[in-house]
């Protein structure tokens, strides 16, 4: 367990985070496929936002978009500092 925690997990961590970010971005991009596949009454966040934008941009959509932007900036900043610390 110690070997996994101190050796394997730190080596896997960048791949796990990259996979999470890629899955997150792809899930936001698959709005068109989701529109065709989902059944009535089901809304994912991207399809909900698309529906709100079609009716007119609301403060709720602006807030969600701002949160996505801040989350992305936070993730990039954290990865920048982690890589900078490892390089030196």
C-alpha positions, 0 to 999 in steps of 0.5 A: 500500500505504501508503494502504491501511495508514494510511487504509483499514485504520484506517477498516475496522478497527471494522467488521471487529472488529464483524463478528468479534464478531457472527459469534462470537455468532451461532455460539454461538446456532445450537446448535439448527440445528447439532444438526440439520445436523451429522453423527455424530461431529462436535462444534462447541464449542457443541454439545459444551458443550450435551452436557456441560451435559445430562449435568451441569455439569463443571469443563471447561464452567465453564472454557470459560464463564469463558474466554468471559466473560473474552474478552468483557470484554477485548474490551469494555475494549479498545474502551472505551479505544480509543474514549476515546482517539479522543474526546479 
